[in-house]
Amino acid sequence: MFIAMVVIFVLGYAAIALEHPLKVDKAVSALAIGTLVWVAFILGAFDILTQGFSPGFQNFVMGHENLDAAGAQEFVGALAQSHGELSHHWLEIMKEWIVHNQIIHHLGEISEILFFLLGAMTIVEIIDQHEGFRLITDKIKTLNKVKLLWILSFLTFFMSAALDNLTTTIVMVALLRKLIDDKKTRWFYASMVVLAANAGGAWSPIGDVTTIMLWIGGQVTALAIITRVFLPSMFTMVIPLILLSFTMKGEVTRPVIKEGEKEFATAFERKLMLIMGVSGLLFVPVFKTLTHLPPYMGMLLSLSVIWLVSEIIHKDKKQEIKSKLKVSAILTRIDMPTVFFFLGILSAVAALQSAGQLNILSQYLDENLKSIYLIDLAIGILSAVVDNVPLVAGAMGMYPVETKETLEALALVDPNAVAYASNFMVDGVFWEFLAYTAGTGGSILIIGSAAGVAAMGLEKIDFIWYLKKISLLAFLGYLSGALVYYLQIKFIFHH
């Protein structure tokens, strides 16, 4: 069943990639693997967990049996040899652990992302229905494809650092619909938005889930991540932009605004909802910093305030306007398949994390690559296929943060190992480069990042189309940024 879990996951990913030829919505495949991987896990619970690959179960045994790490490992090994009552007793404990510990734990983390996504999508839809984005799109006059691409990419890059890559992508896709009429052209711009959003999120402590994890975990500090990862992230975006500047020709076609089309929102309401919506999104990182509560709560608080204001300003209007502008009506337009797609993918990855497949992967990287740069680069490329959150969580679990005291103690035992170990100190090269690679590597495939999944769901971007048109550009940008980081360390920061 341990292998079966991986097979189900790979087949499900293939179905997602071949969504258009198969004519099956990717949400269907995602939900199927999100449940079937857990089914395989619980059916093979005893055999899977006694193999000793699941760090979560080892920790559970340590607490359950009051053992140290070595004792827990020995105990799990002994379980594998046991028969009869003992194995039956532990099978029940294992099933209990999977259902009431692991699924509940992962569901909590997944729900945070889903409610964040739902809140952000609703706020953006409220602004859109009130035509608030017209205030921005009317300012962007150029129709030149290359100029527009540079303007939108840089706007996304800096917005992503202030908001986060997921929210920024949702906002920018809504903007693109007002700026570009042709579907394939809009796919191109939406894909570059994903690339720019992931690049912008990597250098900001609040711009990407993985950077937030490293910042809160104490592996990096805000100032260091901004100063040392900004330039590599910029190159990740600029190199594809330069390459596209030579190949893109012509002008974009704006969507036709029908003459005499009825306007439901007044100029004041448009401005009010744009200001409130953007302020509400910007409030989320402030809320998190002040309260230490999860970001989704800040997003839902912002939504509640905007919803209340919307109710007040529309309460005396005709039914026709209410049916268009009331939040209860706007909620029916939210793209639920995207939310289900997220749920399925994140649930499947969580099962692989619990069962230990991701742990084997991270150990393999550590044993075979032996270079912090190669390990981080590999994690970044893997994050194009597997969600970057468990990969970074795995790396954080594998490598403790070194302190001056531990380095001094190591110097007495093995002086040659000190230089390597120093890379794992706070603001060490390993952690900074991990923030860069895990943040930007997801752009290589459209399903490799939250921003990519959101854009794919909202614009119905084809996986194979993205692979042909964008993946190589994203990969070249990724390697360029990695090279810039390496040169910075060698010649500027001298780690």
N, C-alpha and C positions, 0 to 999 in steps of 0.2 A: 504493500500500500504506500510505502514511502516513495517508491519510484512512480507509482500510479498518480500520486498527487502532482508530481512534476509533469507527467504526460498530459493530465487533464488541463493543467495550466498552459502548457505549450500549444495544445490543440485549440484551447479557447482564444489564446492570443492570435493564432493563425486565422481563426474565424473572424476576429475583430479586424485583422489586416485585410481580409478578403470580403469585407462587408458588402461592397458593391457587386462583385461577381456573384456572390451567394444570395444577394437580395434579402439578407437578414439583418435587421438593425443591430448595431454593435452592443446596445444595451442588453439584448437577449443573450448574446454570448457571454457578456460580462457577468450578468446575474447567474447564468448557468455555472460558470467556473467559480463564482463567489460562494456558491452553495455546495457544489459537488466536491470541491477540494476539501471542505470541512467534513463532508460525508465520508470521504476516503480516510481522512484523519481519524475520525471517531471509530470507524469500523476496524481500522488497524492500530488502534491506540496502543495496545500492549507491545506489539512488535516494534512500532515506530519509536515509542518513548524509552524502551529499554535498550535501544541502540546507542543512547548516550549523546545524541547530537543536539538535543534541545536544551539551550541554556536556561530557559524559563522553567522547565521541569526540574532541572538540577537544583535551581534556587528554591523551588517549591519543596523538594525533598530535604534540602538543608534545613529549612524552617520546620518542616513536618517531623523530622527525625532528630533535630538538634545536632546535625553533623556539620563538619567543615567541608570545603569544596572537594577535597580528596576523598573524604568519607562518603560524600553524596555520590561521587562517581563510582566508588566501589559498591555501594548499596544498589545503585541502578544496574550495575553489571551482574550482581548476585541475583537480582530480580529476574533477569533474562534467563537464568538457569533454573529458576524455581518452577514447581509444578503444583497442581492441586489447589488447596485452600488459599495459600499465600498469593499465588498469581491471580486467582479469582478476586480476592479481596482488593488487590492493588489495581486490577482492571476497573473495578467500580470507582476507586479513588481517582484514577486517571480520567475516566469519563466525566466525573464530577469536576475535575480540574479544568478539562477542556471547555465544558459547557458553562460552568459558573465562575470560572476565573478568566480563562483566555478570551472566550467569545465576548464576555461582558467588558473586559479590559479594552479589547480592540474596537468593539462597537462604540465605546465612549470616545476613542480617538477619531474614529471614522465619522461619528455623528458631529463632532466639533467642526470637521471640514465641510460636511454636508449642510449643516445649518448656517455656517459662514457663507457658503456658496449660495444657498437659497436667499439669505438676507441681502447679499450683494446683488444678485440677479434681480431681485424685486426692486431695490432702490434704483438700479440702472433703468429698469423697465418703467418705473414711475417718472423718472426724468425724461425718458424717451417718449412716453405717451403725452407728456405735457410739452413736447417739442423743445425741451431745454437745450438739447445738443445743437439746435440751430444757431444758438449764440456763439458756439465754437466753430461749427462748420462754415458759417457765413464769413468768418474771419480768414479761413483758409481759401484763398482765391485761386491758387495755382492749379492748373489741370495737367501740368507736365508730370509724367509718371515718376521720373527720377527724383525731381524736387520734392514731390509729395511723399515719396518713400523715405527720404532723409528726414523731412519734417516730422512725419508720424513716428518714425523709429526713435528719434531723439526725445520726442514728447513721451513716448512709452517708456524709454530707458529711465528717465528721471521721475516719472510718475510712479513707476514700479518700486523705486527705492523709498518713496514716501508712503505709498499705500502698501501694496504687495503685488507679486506677479499675477496672482489669480484675479484679484479685483480689477487691476489695471487692464488685463486682457478683456474682461467682460465689458468694461467701459469703452475700450478702443474698438471692439467689434461692433458695438452699438453705433459708434461714430462712423466707422467704415461704411455702414449701411446707408448713411446719409451722404457719403462722399463718392461712392463708386457703385455703378449700376451693374456692370458685367460680373457674373458669378465667379468665373475663373480668375479674373483680375483681382477680385476681392479676396479670393483664397490666397493669392500670392501675398497680398498686403497683410492679411490676418496671420499668415505663417511668419512673416517678418516681425509682426507684433509679438508673437510668441517668443521668438528668438530675442528680441529687444527686452521683453518683460523679464525673461529668465536671466539675461545679462544684468539688467538693472537691479534685480532682486538679490543677486549673489554678493554684491559689495556693500549692501546695507544690512545692519543688524535686524531690521524689521521687514526686509523685502522678500524673504523666502522662508518657508517653514524650516528648512534645514539650517539656514543661517541663524534663525531664531533659536533653534535647538542648541546649537554650538555656543551662542551668546549666553543663553540662560544657564546652560550646563557649565559655564565658566571656562570653556576651552579657548574662547577668543574674547577680546574686549572691543567695544564699539569703534574706538578711534583707530585701532590697528587694522581692523577689517576694512574700514573705509579707505585708509591711506594706502594699503598694500594690495587690495583686490580691485580697486576702482579702475586702474589702467588696463589690467588684463581683461576685465569685463567689458570695457569700452572696445577693446580690439576684437573681442568675440562678435560684437555687433558690426563694427566698422568694416572689417575685412569682407564679409558677405555683401555689405552695402556697396563697397567699391567695385566688387566683381559684377554685381547686378547693374551698376551704373553704365557699364560698357555694353550690356546686352539689352537693357530695357529701352524701348523706343516709343515715341508717340505720347498721346494724352489720354487721360481717363475720361469716361463718360459719366456725368453726374446723373443720379436718378431724376426723372422728370417730375416736377411738382405740377400737378394738374391745376390749371387756371380756375379760379373761383372755388377751389376746394375749401370745404368748411373748416374753420379753425375753432377748435373746442376750448383751447386755453388762451387766456389773455396774455399780453406781453409781460405784465407784472408776474403772472403765475408761472410763465416760462422761466423768468429770471429767478424767482423765489425757489422753484423746485431744483433748478441747476445748482444754485448756491447751497441750499439745504442738503441736497444729495451728495455733492462733492465734500462739503463740510462733514457730513455724517460718515463718509468713508474715511476721511482723514482723521476723524475722531477715534477710530478703532485702535490704532497703535498707541495713542495717548491714553485711552481707557485701559489698555493692557498694562502700560507702564505704571499707571497710578494705582490700579487695583490688584494687579497680578492675576486677574481672572482671565479665562480663555478669550481669544479675540472674537469668537462667535457671539459672546454675550454683548460686547460693545457694538457689533454689527446689528444685533436684534434690538438693542436700545435705540440706536440711530433710526432703524426702520420704524420703531414704535412712535418716535417723535414726528418723523415725516408723515406717517400714516395719520396721526392725530391732526396735524396741520391740514392735510389733504381733506379729512372729514369736515373740518371747520369751514374751509374756503368753498367747498362744493355743496354744503348742506341745503342751501336754498335754490339750487339750480334745477333745470329741467331734467327729466329722466334720461333723455337722450345723451346729455353731457355726463350725467352720473355714470351711465353704463360704459362710457369711454374712459373716464378719468378717476373713478373711485378705485381705491386700492383693492377692494374685494373683487372688482371686475378685472383689474390688471393682473391679479394672481392667476387667473385662468390662462394667461398668455405665457406663463413661466415654462421653460423647456424642461419638463420632468424626465424625459429619456436621458438627458445629460446627467441628472442627479442619480438616476438608477445605474447608469454606466459607472460613475464614480464609486457607488456603493459596491458594485460587483467586483471591480478591479481591486479596490483597497481591501475588501474582504478576502479575496483570493491570496493576495500578497501577505496578509496577516496570518493566514493559515500556514504558509511556507515559513514564515518567521517563527511561529510557535512550534512547528514540528522539527525545525532545525536545518532545513535545506539552505536557507540564507546564511546560517552559521558555518556550514561546510564551505560555502562559496567564499566567505570572508577569510576563513582559515587557509583555504587554497591559495588565495591571493597573497596572503602574508608569507606563506612558506615558499612560494615559487618566485615571487617578484623581488622581494628583499630590498626594494628601493621605495622610499616614501613617495617619490614623484610617480613611479610606475603604479604603485598601489592606488594612489589618488586618481590617476588618469583612468585606471581600469574601473574604479568605482563610478567615475563620471560616465564612462561609456555604458556600463551596466545600468546606470540610472535612466538610460534611454529606453530600456526594456522593463526593468523592475522599478517600482516606486522608490524615489531617492530617500524618503523618510526612514524606512526600515534599514536601508543600506548605511545611512549615516548613524542611525541608532546602533547598528551592529558594530560600526567602527568605534563609536564612543564606548561601547561595552568591551570591546577587545583591547583597547589601549587606554590605560589609566593616565590621567594628567600628571606629568612628572613635576616634582617640586625641587627646589635647591637642595633640600635635605636628602631626597632620594638619590639625586645625582651625586652628592658628596659621598653617600654610602656606597653607591655603585662604583665610584672612582677607586675606592679601597679594594674592591673585589675584582673589577675588570675595567681598567682605565680606558681601554680601546672602545668600550661600549658607550662611553659618556656622550661622545659627539652625536651618535645616532639617537640616543635617548633624549637629548636636549631638544630634538625636533617635536617632542610630545609635551613640552612645557606650555603654559598659557601663552597664547599668541605664537606658538611654535609653527614652523613651516608646514608640518603635516596638517594641522587644523585649519590654517588659512587656505592652503591649497585645496583641502577637502571642501571648504565652503565654496570655492570657485568651481571645482570640477562637478560636485553634486548639484550645484545651482544651475550650471550652464549645459552640462552633458545631456540633460533631458531634452534639449532642443533637437538632438540628432534624429529622434523619431517623434511623431506628433503625440503618441501615447506616453511619452517619457516624462511628462511634467503635468502638474495640475493646470497650468496655463494652456498647454497644448490640448489636453482633454476637453477643457472648457471651450476653446476655439473650435475644436473638431465637432463638438456637440452643437454649438450655436450656429456654425456656418455649414455643417454637414460636409466638412472637408474629407476627401477620400484619402485613406491611409497610403495606398500605392502611389497616388498623385504626389503626396508630400514626400514620399521616399525618393521618387524620381527627380522632383524639382528642387527640394529644399535640403534634404538630408546631407548631401555632399557639402553644400555651402555652410551649413551649421557645423559640420565636422571640421572644415578648414578654419572656421572662426574659433572653434573650441581649441584646436591645436595652436593657433596663433596666440590666443590669450594665455595658454599654458606656457608657451615659449617666453612671452613677455614677463610672466610671473617669475619664471626661472632666472631670466636675465636681471630682473630687479633684485632678487635675493643675492645673486652673485656679485653684482656691481654697485648696488645702491644701499641695501639694508644690511648686507654682510651678516647673515644669521650664522 
